[in-house]
């Protein structure tokens, strides 16, 4: 997921198990998700895995349902 954002492959990423946290972004960001399918939703809209997504400050990222896999990964550009 780091490579999708132009980050170095070795940059930190958040590894999550289900149930995953609810995350609220304090600043605008560019993110990418990979790994398990936890039905990610950004402000209620489904968020695709393996694609960069712009996030506005104040947006909430939720993972309401485990559909497949055991570990999801979240990377933030920069």
Secondary structure by P-SEA (a helix, b strand, c coil): cccccccccccbbbbbccccccccccccccccccccccccccccccccccbbbbbcccbbbbbcccccccbbbbbbcc
